Amino acid sequence: MPVFPFARRLRAAAQNAVLWGAGFAAAALTLMTASLAIGLAPEGIGFLDGVGMAVRIGFWGGICGLVFSAAVGLGFTGRRLAEIRFWPFTIGTAVGIGLFVPLALQALNILGGEGAIAWSLVIDDGLRSGFFAGAAAAVTLKLAQLADRVLPPGVRSEEELLLRNADAAIAAAERERQREAVR
């Protein structure tokens, strides 16, 4: 059953969102656990509070992964992965997500009927999410470039490689049948 490009992009965006969410949650839990271990956590905050925070940060990481996928799909369609420069891509993602998260939090607060909250309460969320997103974008780009180097030239996905191999196997079997018919 063929997978249409739009469906493939949706699936890839969903997978990216799950991976970014898990990465954000793991990073947040690691930082919170380290803060608790060395005594930098606020008074009255325990490990379970850190787990709850990691789940919320992981949710926002998934949202950021979706935004990232949409931005990459719009901005880099048709470009080879080798053409994407690492630092501008990483910094651009960090700044973009760092701006997106506080704006989204403010918008959700206003839409929820509570009105705007002080920017000082959401700016730190933007800084942290920007840092996490920059790291996630760097890892995402490097893994994609590595996969691009591993695949043969002209093959853009593992699925395409499997289809080409299946076509080659069918053609080889057909040639073998023709040889047998000649004998």
Residue pairs with C-beta under 8 A, 6 or more apart in sequence:
3 11
3 159
8 157
8 159
9 69
9 73
12 69
13 65
13 66
13 69
13 70
13 73
16 65
16 66
16 68
16 69
16 140
17 62
17 63
17 65
17 66
17 69
18 62
18 65
19 65
19 140
20 61
20 62
20 64
20 65
20 68
20 133
20 136
21 58
21 59
21 61
21 62
21 65
22 58
22 61
23 61
23 132
23 135
23 136
23 139
24 57
24 58
24 60
24 61
24 62
24 64
24 129
24 132
24 136
25 54
25 55
25 57
25 58
25 61
26 54
26 58
27 57
27 132
27 135
28 50
28 53
28 54
28 57
28 58
28 132
29 50
29 51
29 54
32 41
32 47
32 49
32 50
32 53
32 54
33 47
33 50
35 41
35 50
36 45
36 46
36 47
36 50
41 50
57 128
57 132
60 101
60 129
61 129
61 132
61 136
63 104
64 97
64 100
64 101
64 129
64 132
64 133
64 136
65 136
67 96
67 97
67 100
68 93
68 97
68 133
68 136
68 137
68 140
71 93
71 96
76 84
80 148
81 141
81 144
81 145
81 148
82 145
82 148
84 141
84 145
86 138
86 141
86 142
89 137
89 141
90 134
90 137
90 138
90 141
91 134
93 133
93 134
93 136
93 137
94 130
94 131
94 133
94 134
94 137
95 130
96 133
97 129
97 130
97 133
97 134
98 126
98 127
98 129
98 130
98 131
98 133
99 126
99 130
100 129
101 122
101 125
101 126
101 129
101 130
102 119
102 122
102 123
102 125
102 126
105 117
105 122
105 125
106 116
106 117
106 119
106 122
109 115
109 116
109 117
110 116
151 157
151 158
151 161
152 161
155 161
155 164
